[in-house]
Amino acid sequence: MTERVRISIKGGVADVQMVRGEKMNALDDAMFKGLIDAGETVSQNPDVRCVVLSGEGRCFCAGLDMGSFGKMAEAGDGSGVSGGPPLTERTHGIANRPQYAAWVWRACPVPVIAAVHGVAFGGGFQISLGADIRIVHPETKLSIMEIKWGLVPDMAGTAIIRDLARDDIVRELTYTGRVFSGVEAERYGFATRTSETPREDALQLAREIAGKNPDAIRRNKKMFSTVGRLSDEQALLQESQMQDEVIGKPNQVEAVMATLEKREAKFGSAS
């Protein structure tokens, strides 16, 4: 895909991998671009049914490239990295560019599974939060590390994290930058589950999801992505609307027939 991110698609599963292993997949300008381009590419492909997001080499993502911190210190005038536009400028819908590197996975119309190992610090941790599901090696080191550099978390993490963990835990980790393990991440609510082989387990789960009705899967994701902002009345109506869009359609009928005939379903492209 790019010099920073590689995509391979097989059986409806998009295997998206950060490939800057020699730099612990640190976030530089090219990595931001690679992640955004990859997220948009898989989102626009009607044959993609699930995504696995991972990092090559020793870790998932070590966070912002060290060189970027030097540029911040050199600027010293509030202009951000390399004198770029203010971060309040919305460049990608509701997000700015760094935020969208994480939010693009939340906005993706199909489920995204992050396979996390090694370290996931700062922006790397927030990118993992953009996934629907996180399978994390128990010895992974994670941190909301921005405070170490005198910063606040600003890559969409605060919009996502509030639904995952207790408020006091989020505050303590954000105020201190404390490094915590994959086992703790599961206990806090950041990890869906731990695994000694997170990437293999993520791909296996993705293949299972890809074998379901793609129309229903996409609407399930849409419902869970919006239900937190809806009233009970709106949430109930949304369920009905989503069901009307899938029930009786070819892929839903195929799901029924495959189950009754005890065979593998053969779905068409998502609608």
C-alpha positions in Angstrom: 0.0 0.0 0.0 2.7 2.5 1.1 6.2 2.5 2.5 4.6 2.4 6.0 1.5 0.2 5.8 0.8 -3.0 3.9 -2.6 -4.4 3.0 -3.4 -7.9 1.8 -7.0 -9.1 1.3 -8.0 -12.8 1.3 -11.5 -14.3 1.9 -13.0 -11.0 2.8 -10.4 -10.3 5.5 -8.1 -7.2 5.1 -4.8 -7.8 6.8 -3.5 -4.3 7.5 0.0 -4.1 9.0 2.3 -1.2 9.9 5.6 -2.0 8.4 8.1 0.3 10.1 9.4 -2.4 12.4 12.9 -1.0 12.7 11.4 2.1 14.3 8.9 0.2 16.3 6.2 1.4 13.9 6.5 4.9 15.3 4.2 7.6 13.9 5.8 9.9 11.5 4.1 11.9 8.7 4.3 8.9 6.3 2.8 6.6 8.9 -0.1 8.9 9.5 -0.7 9.0 5.7 -0.3 5.3 5.4 -2.8 4.5 8.2 -5.4 7.0 6.8 -5.0 5.8 3.2 -5.3 2.1 4.4 -8.4 2.8 6.4 -10.1 4.6 3.5 -9.1 1.9 1.1 -10.6 -1.0 3.0 -13.6 1.1 3.9 -14.4 1.7 0.2 -14.0 -2.0 -0.8 -17.4 -3.7 -0.7 -15.7 -7.1 -0.6 -13.9 -6.5 2.7 -15.9 -8.0 5.6 -13.4 -7.6 8.4 -10.1 -5.9 9.1 -7.1 -7.0 11.2 -4.7 -4.1 12.2 -1.3 -5.0 13.6 2.4 -3.9 13.6 5.3 -5.9 12.3 8.4 -6.6 14.3 8.7 -6.1 18.0 5.6 -4.1 18.7 2.3 -2.7 17.6 3.2 1.0 17.7 5.6 3.0 20.0 3.7 6.3 19.5 4.9 9.5 17.9 8.3 9.5 16.3 10.9 11.0 18.5 11.9 13.4 15.8 8.5 15.0 16.0 9.0 16.0 19.7 12.2 17.8 18.7 10.3 19.7 16.1 7.8 20.7 18.7 10.5 22.0 21.0 12.1 23.9 18.2 8.9 25.6 17.2 8.1 26.7 20.8 5.3 28.9 19.6 2.2 26.8 19.8 2.2 26.1 16.0 2.4 22.4 16.4 4.8 20.1 14.6 6.7 21.8 11.7 4.6 24.9 12.0 1.5 23.1 10.7 -2.1 24.3 10.9 -3.7 24.5 14.4 -5.1 21.1 15.5 -8.6 22.6 15.9 -8.8 22.7 12.1 -11.0 19.9 11.0 -9.4 18.2 7.9 -11.2 14.9 7.9 -14.9 15.3 8.7 -15.2 15.7 12.5 -11.4 15.0 13.0 -8.1 16.5 12.3 -5.4 14.5 10.5 -3.7 12.9 13.5 -7.1 12.0 15.0 -8.2 10.5 11.8 -5.4 7.9 11.9 -7.2 6.4 14.8 -10.8 7.4 14.0 -10.7 6.0 10.5 -10.9 2.5 12.0 -13.9 3.6 14.1 -15.5 5.0 10.9 -14.7 1.9 8.9 -18.1 0.2 8.0 -16.8 -3.3 8.9 -15.4 -4.6 12.1 -11.7 -3.9 12.9 -9.7 -6.1 15.2 -6.4 -4.8 16.6 -3.7 -7.4 17.4 -1.5 -5.7 19.9 1.9 -6.9 21.1 5.2 -5.4 22.4 4.2 -1.8 23.2 1.4 0.5 22.4 2.3 3.9 23.7 0.6 7.3 23.3 -0.7 7.6 19.8 -0.1 3.9 19.2 -2.4 3.1 22.1 -5.0 5.5 20.7 -4.8 3.9 17.3 -5.6 0.5 18.9 -8.6 2.1 20.6 -10.0 2.9 17.1 -10.6 -0.9 16.6 -13.9 -2.6 17.5 -12.0 -5.4 19.2 -8.5 -5.6 20.8 -6.6 -8.9 21.2 -3.6 -8.1 23.3 -0.5 -10.1 24.3 -0.5 -10.3 28.2 3.1 -8.9 28.3 2.3 -5.9 26.1 3.3 -2.6 27.6 0.6 0.1 27.1 0.5 3.8 28.2 -1.5 7.0 27.7 2.0 8.5 27.5 1.4 12.0 26.3 1.9 13.6 29.8 5.5 12.4 29.7 6.0 15.0 26.9 3.9 17.6 28.5 0.9 16.9 26.2 -2.7 15.7 26.4 -4.0 12.7 24.5 -5.2 14.1 21.2 -5.7 11.3 18.7 -9.4 10.6 19.3 -8.6 8.5 22.4 -10.7 10.5 24.7 -13.8 10.2 22.6 -13.5 6.4 22.6 -11.9 5.6 26.0 -14.8 7.0 28.0 -16.9 4.0 26.9 -14.3 1.4 27.8 -13.0 2.0 31.3 -13.9 3.6 34.6 -13.5 7.4 34.7 -11.1 7.3 37.7 -8.8 4.7 35.9 -8.7 6.8 32.8 -7.8 9.9 34.8 -5.1 8.1 36.8 -3.5 6.7 33.7 -3.7 10.0 31.8 -2.4 12.1 34.7 0.6 9.8 35.3 1.4 8.2 32.0 1.9 5.0 33.9 2.8 1.9 31.8 0.4 -1.0 32.3 0.4 -4.6 31.0 -1.9 -6.4 28.7 -3.3 -8.3 31.6 -4.2 -5.0 33.3 -5.6 -3.7 30.0 -8.0 -6.5 30.0 -9.0 -5.8 33.6 -9.5 -2.1 32.9 -11.6 -2.7 29.7 -9.1 -1.7 27.1 -8.4 -5.2 25.9 -11.2 -7.5 24.7 -9.0 -10.4 25.7 -5.4 -11.4 26.0 -3.6 -14.0 23.9 -0.1 -15.4 23.6 -0.7 -15.2 19.8 -2.7 -12.0 19.2 -2.2 -11.7 15.5 -3.1 -15.3 14.7 -6.1 -15.1 17.0 -7.2 -11.9 15.4 -7.0 -13.3 11.9 -8.9 -16.4 13.0 -11.7 -14.2 14.5 -11.7 -12.0 11.4 -12.3 -15.1 9.2 -15.2 -16.1 11.4 -16.8 -12.7 11.2 -16.1 -12.6 7.4 -18.2 -15.8 7.1 -21.4 -14.0 8.3 -23.9 -12.0 6.4 -21.9 -8.9 5.4 -25.0 -6.8 5.2 -25.9 -7.6 8.8 -22.3 -7.2 10.0 -22.0 -3.7 8.5 -25.3 -2.6 10.1 -24.3 -4.1 13.4 -21.2 -1.9 13.4 -23.2 1.1 12.4 -25.7 0.5 15.3 -23.0 0.1 17.9 -21.1 3.2 16.6 -24.1 5.4 17.0 -26.3 4.0 19.8 -24.4 5.8 22.6 -25.5 9.1 21.2 -29.2 8.1 20.8 -32.2 8.2 23.1 -34.0 4.9 23.9 -36.6 5.9 21.4 -34.1 6.6 18.7 -32.1 3.4 19.5 -35.2 1.2 19.1 -36.1 2.9 15.9 -32.6 2.4 14.6 -32.8 -1.4 15.3 -36.0 -1.5 13.2 -34.5 0.5 10.4 -31.4 -1.7 10.2 -33.5 -4.9 10.3 -35.7 -3.6 7.5 -32.6 -3.1 5.4 -31.4 -6.7 5.7 -34.4 -9.0 6.2 -35.4 -10.9 3.2 -32.5 -9.7 1.1 -30.4 -12.2 -0.8 -27.6 -12.4 1.7 -30.0 -12.9 4.6 -31.8 -15.6 2.8 -28.5 -17.3 2.0 -27.6 -17.2 5.7 -30.8 -19.0 6.5 -30.4 -21.6 3.8 -26.8 -22.3 4.6 -27.7 -22.8 8.3 -30.6 -25.2 7.4 -28.6 -27.1 4.8 -25.5 -27.2 7.2 -23.1 -25.8 4.6 -20.8 -22.8 4.2 -22.7 -19.7 3.1 -21.8 -18.1 -0.2 -22.6 -14.4 0.2 -22.5 -11.7 -2.4 -21.0 -8.3 -1.9 -22.3 -6.1 0.9 -25.2 -3.8 0.2 
